[in-house]
Amino acid sequence: MEAVVRAMTQASADRDTTLIVCDAGADDHGPFDVRTVQPSRLRWLRTWRVIRALRDWAPDYVEVHQHAHSAPAIARAMADIPTVLYRHNATPAPKTARQRARYDARYRPLAGLVFVSDVVRDQFAIDYPALAERAHAVLNPIDVAPWSADPAVRAPLIVFSGRALPEKGLDLLCQALPAVLERRPDWRVRLLLNDWHMHGAWAAPHLVPLQQFGARVEVLTNQPMSVVRQSLQAAAIAVVPSVWQEPFGLSAVEAHAAGAAVISSGRGGLRLASGPHALYVDPLTPEALGEAMDALIADPARRLALAREGQAYVAREHTPARRAAELDALRRRIVEGAASPP
């Protein structure tokens, strides 16, 4: 999320008049105008501190990233300023009419909601039709330059990078890998597992079958972005076996940018992320994942072509300049709409 905010702000035509309000504690705020607030376990206190910082600055527009409870509170406190909630994941579907009504009431003060793909925006509109006209989509960008590496210079390495939770398909991948590693003794695997402190108890049993391969399988938890980037720049293959409807699929975009050939489930926004330049697995089973990995290992020319095409695709389609221009235009429409009489 932070990477998206940084990339969008850096490329925005309004960068010089943009203020970022965030929790204190970061070592490097980059070239941006930043005001920090002290974090608090009390949600209301933290929100109040943000509101106070915003009032001091007197903005024309407020964009709250991901904090679904804070955004409506800010919108109510600053009713004359259009406030937008920027969702980096999907909004849970309502289980009952009462729950839908509660969400409708919560989001009513907002001038809009921005989602990271058409997939989640469209689903939100179906789930919450009363808010459909306020829902918008802007795909995530990536600055390819720091990720880019030559797809032809690769280690025999398969990489998975994602949170260690069921939705990411880690269990299916762990079931598929033993047979692949047995057939391909020169190949290695690196699993980069985030949020291990939250989901390690679920993930750990699925890793047990891989222990027989010793140093050929690396499991690294909660790694910095630099390690993720270096791993993908070295990998010949990256696997994104998400079983849920991915809001967008930034992990796939990062793998493409780094020059890896991508195997993907294609669920949710993953096809928007990769276009036709991933090897899609459907049905998503351990056997099908194993066959896909085997197919790319056995065909270096196909693997290299897929990697090069994917890298070129994200460099062309998912640029910060393009996405920031889309977001800038959306912001202006929202501000102009708020200023127009009903």
C-alpha positions as CSV (number, residue, x, y, z in Angstrom):
1,M,0.0,0.0,0.0
2,E,2.8,2.4,0.9
3,A,4.6,1.6,-2.4
4,V,1.4,2.5,-4.3
5,V,0.9,5.8,-2.5
6,R,4.5,6.7,-3.1
7,A,4.4,5.9,-6.8
8,M,1.1,7.7,-7.3
9,T,2.2,10.8,-5.5
10,Q,5.6,10.9,-7.2
11,A,4.0,10.8,-10.6
12,S,1.0,13.1,-9.8
13,A,0.7,16.5,-11.4
14,D,-0.4,17.7,-8.0
15,R,2.6,16.3,-6.1
16,D,3.8,19.7,-5.0
17,T,0.4,20.5,-3.4
18,T,-0.2,17.1,-1.8
19,L,0.2,16.5,1.9
20,I,0.6,13.0,3.3
21,V,-0.5,12.4,6.9
22,C,0.7,9.1,8.4
23,D,1.8,7.6,11.7
24,A,5.1,8.7,13.2
25,G,8.0,6.2,13.1
26,A,9.1,5.9,9.5
27,D,12.8,6.5,8.9
28,D,12.4,8.0,5.4
29,H,9.5,9.9,4.0
30,G,11.1,10.5,0.6
31,P,10.6,13.7,-1.3
32,F,7.1,14.4,0.0
33,D,5.4,16.9,2.2
34,V,4.6,14.7,5.3
35,R,3.0,15.4,8.6
36,T,3.0,12.6,11.2
37,V,0.6,11.8,14.0
38,Q,1.3,9.7,17.0
39,P,-0.2,6.3,16.6
40,S,-2.6,5.0,19.3
41,R,-4.5,1.9,20.1
42,L,-7.5,4.0,20.5
43,R,-9.0,4.4,17.1
44,W,-10.9,7.5,17.9
45,L,-7.8,9.3,19.3
46,R,-5.7,8.5,16.2
47,T,-8.5,9.6,13.9
48,W,-8.9,12.8,15.9
49,R,-5.2,13.5,15.5
50,V,-5.5,13.1,11.7
51,I,-8.5,15.4,11.6
52,R,-6.6,18.0,13.5
53,A,-3.6,17.8,11.1
54,L,-5.9,18.1,8.1
55,R,-7.8,21.1,9.5
56,D,-4.5,22.9,10.0
57,W,-3.7,22.3,6.4
58,A,-7.2,23.1,5.0
59,P,-7.2,20.8,2.0
60,D,-9.6,20.8,-1.0
61,Y,-9.8,17.0,-1.1
62,V,-9.0,14.2,1.4
63,E,-8.1,10.6,0.4
64,V,-8.0,8.0,3.2
65,H,-6.1,4.8,2.3
66,Q,-7.6,1.6,3.6
67,H,-8.9,2.8,7.0
68,A,-12.6,2.1,6.5
69,H,-13.5,3.3,10.0
70,S,-11.5,6.5,9.9
71,A,-12.6,7.7,6.5
72,P,-16.3,8.3,7.4
73,A,-15.4,9.9,10.7
74,I,-13.1,12.3,8.8
75,A,-15.8,13.0,6.2
76,R,-18.3,13.9,8.9
77,A,-15.8,16.1,10.8
78,M,-14.9,17.9,7.5
79,A,-18.3,17.9,5.8
80,D,-17.4,20.7,3.4
81,I,-14.4,18.8,2.0
82,P,-14.9,15.8,-0.3
83,T,-13.4,12.7,1.4
84,V,-12.7,9.5,-0.4
85,L,-11.9,6.0,0.8
86,Y,-9.1,4.3,-1.2
87,R,-9.5,0.5,-0.7
88,H,-6.5,-1.7,-1.4
89,N,-8.5,-4.9,-0.9
90,A,-12.1,-6.0,-1.4
91,T,-15.0,-4.9,0.9
92,P,-16.6,-7.9,2.5
93,A,-19.9,-8.9,1.0
94,P,-22.9,-8.3,3.3
95,K,-24.3,-11.4,4.8
96,T,-27.7,-9.9,5.7
97,A,-29.8,-6.9,4.6
98,R,-29.0,-5.3,8.0
99,Q,-25.3,-5.6,7.4
100,R,-25.7,-4.0,4.0
101,A,-27.7,-1.1,5.5
102,R,-25.0,-0.7,8.1
103,Y,-22.3,-0.3,5.4
104,D,-24.5,2.0,3.4
105,A,-24.9,4.2,6.4
106,R,-21.2,4.1,7.2
107,Y,-20.1,5.1,3.7
108,R,-22.8,7.6,3.1
109,P,-20.7,10.7,4.1
110,L,-18.0,9.7,1.6
111,A,-17.7,11.5,-1.7
112,G,-16.4,8.3,-3.3
113,L,-14.5,5.0,-3.0
114,V,-11.5,4.0,-5.1
115,F,-10.7,0.4,-5.7
116,V,-7.5,-1.1,-7.2
117,S,-9.2,-2.9,-10.0
118,D,-12.5,-3.1,-12.0
119,V,-13.0,-6.5,-10.5
120,V,-13.4,-5.3,-6.9
121,R,-15.2,-2.1,-7.9
122,D,-17.8,-4.1,-9.9
123,Q,-18.3,-6.6,-7.1
124,F,-18.7,-3.7,-4.6
125,A,-21.4,-2.2,-6.9
126,I,-23.2,-5.5,-6.9
127,D,-23.0,-5.9,-3.1
128,Y,-23.8,-2.3,-2.3
129,P,-26.0,-0.9,-5.2
130,A,-26.9,2.2,-3.2
131,L,-23.2,3.2,-3.4
132,A,-22.5,2.0,-6.9
133,E,-22.3,5.5,-8.5
134,R,-19.6,6.5,-6.0
135,A,-17.3,3.5,-6.7
136,H,-14.3,4.0,-9.0
137,A,-11.3,1.9,-10.1
138,V,-7.7,2.8,-10.7
139,L,-5.3,0.0,-11.2
140,N,-2.1,-0.2,-9.1
141,P,1.1,1.1,-10.8
142,I,4.7,-0.1,-10.5
143,D,7.9,1.8,-11.2
144,V,9.6,-0.9,-13.2
145,A,13.1,0.6,-13.1
146,P,14.2,-0.6,-9.6
147,W,12.7,-4.0,-10.3
148,S,14.0,-4.7,-13.8
149,A,16.6,-7.3,-14.5
150,D,17.5,-9.3,-17.6
151,P,15.1,-12.3,-18.0
152,A,17.8,-14.2,-19.8
153,V,20.1,-14.2,-16.7
154,R,18.2,-16.5,-14.2
155,A,18.9,-19.0,-11.6
156,P,17.0,-22.3,-11.6
157,L,14.8,-20.9,-8.9
158,I,11.0,-20.9,-8.2
159,V,9.7,-18.1,-6.0
160,F,6.5,-17.5,-4.1
161,S,6.0,-14.1,-2.5
162,G,2.9,-13.4,-0.4
163,R,1.1,-13.5,2.9
164,A,1.2,-16.9,4.6
165,L,-2.6,-17.4,4.6
166,P,-5.0,-19.8,2.9
167,E,-6.3,-17.3,0.3
168,K,-2.8,-17.1,-1.4
169,G,-2.8,-20.8,-2.3
170,L,0.4,-21.6,-0.3
171,D,-1.0,-25.0,0.7
172,L,-1.6,-26.0,-3.0
173,L,1.9,-24.9,-4.0
174,C,3.4,-26.9,-1.1
175,Q,1.6,-30.0,-2.3
176,A,2.8,-29.5,-5.9
177,L,6.4,-28.8,-5.2
178,P,7.7,-32.2,-3.9
179,A,7.1,-34.0,-7.2
180,V,8.6,-31.1,-9.2
181,L,11.7,-31.0,-7.1
182,E,12.1,-34.8,-7.3
183,R,11.9,-34.6,-11.1
184,R,14.1,-31.5,-11.3
185,P,17.1,-32.0,-9.0
186,D,18.8,-28.8,-10.2
187,W,16.0,-26.5,-9.2
188,R,15.4,-24.7,-6.0
189,V,12.5,-22.9,-4.3
190,R,12.3,-19.8,-2.2
191,L,9.1,-19.0,-0.2
192,L,8.8,-15.4,1.0
193,L,6.1,-15.5,3.5
194,N,4.7,-12.3,5.0
195,D,2.5,-11.9,8.1
196,W,4.1,-15.0,9.6
197,H,3.4,-13.8,13.1
198,M,-0.3,-13.9,12.3
199,H,-0.6,-16.9,10.0
200,G,2.4,-19.1,10.8
201,A,0.4,-21.6,12.8
202,W,-1.7,-22.3,9.7
203,A,1.2,-22.3,7.2
204,A,3.8,-24.3,9.1
205,P,2.2,-27.8,8.7
206,H,2.0,-27.2,4.9
207,L,5.8,-26.7,4.8
208,V,6.7,-30.0,6.4
209,P,6.7,-32.1,3.2
210,L,9.4,-29.7,1.8
211,Q,11.8,-30.3,4.7
212,Q,13.2,-33.4,2.9
213,F,14.8,-31.2,0.3
214,G,17.0,-29.4,2.8
215,A,18.8,-26.3,1.5
216,R,17.0,-26.6,-1.8
217,V,13.9,-25.0,-0.2
218,E,14.3,-21.7,1.6
219,V,11.6,-20.3,3.8
220,L,12.0,-16.6,4.6
221,T,9.5,-14.8,6.7
222,N,8.6,-11.1,6.9
223,Q,11.4,-10.0,4.6
224,P,12.0,-6.4,3.5
225,M,11.0,-5.3,0.0
226,S,14.7,-5.4,-1.0
227,V,14.8,-9.2,-0.5
228,V,11.6,-9.7,-2.4
229,R,13.0,-7.7,-5.3
230,Q,16.3,-9.5,-5.3
231,S,14.6,-12.9,-5.2
232,L,12.3,-12.1,-8.1
233,Q,15.2,-10.7,-10.1
234,A,17.0,-14.0,-9.7
235,A,14.0,-16.3,-10.2
236,A,13.3,-18.0,-13.5
237,I,9.7,-18.7,-12.4
238,A,7.3,-16.9,-10.0
239,V,4.1,-18.6,-8.9
240,V,1.0,-16.7,-7.9
241,P,-1.5,-19.5,-7.0
242,S,-4.2,-17.3,-5.2
243,V,-7.4,-19.2,-4.6
244,W,-9.5,-16.1,-3.8
245,Q,-10.5,-13.3,-6.1
246,E,-7.4,-11.1,-5.9
247,P,-8.2,-7.4,-5.7
248,F,-5.5,-6.7,-8.2
249,G,-2.4,-8.8,-8.0
250,L,0.6,-6.6,-7.3
251,S,2.8,-9.6,-6.5
252,A,2.3,-10.7,-10.1
253,V,3.1,-7.3,-11.5
254,E,6.3,-7.2,-9.4
255,A,7.3,-10.6,-10.7
256,H,6.8,-9.5,-14.3
257,A,8.7,-6.3,-13.7
258,A,11.6,-8.3,-12.2
259,G,11.8,-10.5,-15.3
260,A,10.4,-13.8,-14.0
261,A,8.1,-16.0,-16.0
262,V,4.8,-16.0,-14.1
263,I,2.4,-18.9,-13.3
264,S,-0.9,-17.5,-12.1
265,S,-4.3,-18.7,-11.0
266,G,-5.8,-15.8,-12.9
267,R,-8.3,-15.2,-10.1
268,G,-9.9,-11.8,-9.6
269,G,-7.7,-9.0,-10.8
270,L,-4.7,-11.2,-11.6
271,R,-5.6,-11.3,-15.3
272,L,-5.7,-7.5,-15.3
273,A,-2.3,-7.5,-13.7
274,S,-0.7,-9.9,-16.2
275,G,-2.8,-9.7,-19.4
276,P,-2.0,-12.6,-21.7
277,H,1.5,-12.9,-20.4
278,A,1.2,-15.4,-17.6
279,L,0.8,-19.2,-17.7
280,Y,-2.7,-19.5,-16.2
281,V,-3.7,-22.6,-14.2
282,D,-7.3,-23.7,-14.3
283,P,-8.5,-25.8,-12.6
284,L,-6.3,-24.7,-9.7
285,T,-5.0,-28.0,-8.2
286,P,-1.6,-29.2,-7.0
287,E,-1.4,-31.4,-10.1
288,A,-2.1,-28.6,-12.5
289,L,0.4,-26.3,-10.7
290,G,3.1,-29.0,-10.9
291,E,2.4,-29.5,-14.6
292,A,2.7,-25.8,-15.2
293,M,6.1,-25.6,-13.4
294,D,7.3,-28.7,-15.3
295,A,6.2,-27.2,-18.6
296,L,8.2,-24.0,-18.1
297,I,11.3,-25.8,-16.7
298,A,11.3,-28.1,-19.7
299,D,11.0,-25.3,-22.2
300,P,13.6,-22.5,-21.6
301,A,12.6,-20.7,-24.8
302,R,9.0,-20.5,-23.9
303,R,9.9,-19.5,-20.3
304,L,12.2,-16.7,-21.6
305,A,9.6,-15.4,-24.1
306,L,6.9,-15.3,-21.4
307,A,9.2,-13.4,-19.0
308,R,10.2,-10.8,-21.6
309,E,6.6,-10.3,-22.8
310,G,5.4,-9.9,-19.3
311,Q,8.1,-7.5,-18.4
312,A,7.4,-5.3,-21.4
313,Y,3.6,-5.5,-20.7
314,V,3.8,-4.1,-17.1
315,A,6.4,-1.5,-18.2
316,R,3.9,-0.3,-20.8
317,E,0.5,-0.8,-19.1
318,H,1.1,-0.2,-15.3
319,T,3.3,2.9,-15.3
320,P,2.9,5.3,-12.4
321,A,2.5,8.2,-14.9
322,R,-0.5,6.5,-16.5
323,R,-2.2,5.5,-13.2
324,A,-1.4,8.8,-11.5
325,A,-3.0,10.7,-14.5
326,E,-6.1,8.6,-14.1
327,L,-6.3,9.2,-10.4
328,D,-5.6,13.0,-10.8
329,A,-8.5,13.2,-13.2
330,L,-10.8,11.3,-10.9
331,R,-9.9,13.5,-8.0
332,R,-10.7,16.6,-10.0
333,R,-14.1,15.2,-11.0
334,I,-14.9,14.5,-7.4
335,V,-13.9,18.0,-6.3
336,E,-15.8,19.6,-9.1
337,G,-18.8,17.5,-8.3
338,A,-18.7,18.4,-4.7
339,A,-18.5,22.1,-5.6
340,S,-21.5,21.9,-8.0
341,P,-24.9,22.6,-6.6
342,P,-27.2,19.5,-6.5
